[in-house]
């Protein structure tokens, strides 16, 4: 099962997305509300798929991407 992480400063959106993914039997291993937390959890939990908001506090999404070891990047603006 694919290990997923959700990064968004909106707790409501994170919870809605997590609920949707769990209902459909996906494995959400981490959540983060800012860029610093996202990097820490990315390295500790090693998710295979990350849903990343680009406008998050402390470190924006594009800066966070530079800290990830990515094989594939899909970006929708």
C-alpha positions in Angstrom: 0.0 0.0 0.0 1.3 3.4 -0.9 2.5 5.6 2.0 1.0 9.1 1.8 1.6 12.4 3.5 -0.7 15.5 3.4 0.8 18.9 3.8 -1.6 21.9 4.2 -1.9 24.7 6.8 -5.7 24.2 6.7 -6.5 21.5 9.4 -10.0 21.2 7.9 -8.6 20.4 4.4 -6.1 17.9 5.9 -8.8 16.1 7.8 -11.2 16.0 4.9 -8.4 14.7 2.6 -7.3 12.1 5.2 -10.8 10.9 5.7 -11.4 10.5 2.0 -8.1 8.6 1.5 -8.8 6.3 4.5 -12.3 5.6 3.3 -10.7 4.4 0.1 -8.2 2.2 2.0 -5.1 4.3 1.5 -2.3 4.6 4.0 -1.8 8.1 5.3 1.4 8.0 7.3 1.9 11.7 8.1 0.4 15.1 8.1 2.1 18.5 8.4 0.9 22.1 8.6 4.0 24.0 7.6 7.1 23.6 5.6 9.5 22.8 8.4 7.3 20.1 9.8 6.8 18.7 6.3 10.5 18.2 5.7 10.9 16.6 9.1 8.0 14.2 8.6 9.1 13.5 5.0 12.5 12.3 6.2 11.2 10.3 9.2 8.1 8.7 7.6 9.5 8.3 4.0 6.1 8.7 2.2 5.9 7.6 -1.5 3.2 10.2 -2.3 2.9 13.7 -0.9 0.0 16.1 -1.3 1.7 19.5 -0.9 0.1 22.9 -0.6 2.4 25.5 -2.2 1.3 28.3 0.2 2.2 27.1 3.6 3.9 28.9 6.5 7.5 28.9 7.7 8.8 27.5 4.3 6.7 27.6 1.1 5.9 24.5 -0.8 8.4 25.1 -3.6 11.2 25.5 -1.1 10.0 22.3 0.6 10.2 20.4 -2.7 13.9 21.2 -3.0 14.5 19.3 0.2 12.6 16.2 -1.0 14.3 13.3 -2.8 11.9 13.0 -5.6 11.6 10.5 -8.4 8.5 12.0 -10.0 6.9 15.4 -9.6 3.3 16.3 -10.7 2.4 19.9 -10.2 -1.0 21.6 -10.7 -1.2 25.3 -10.2 
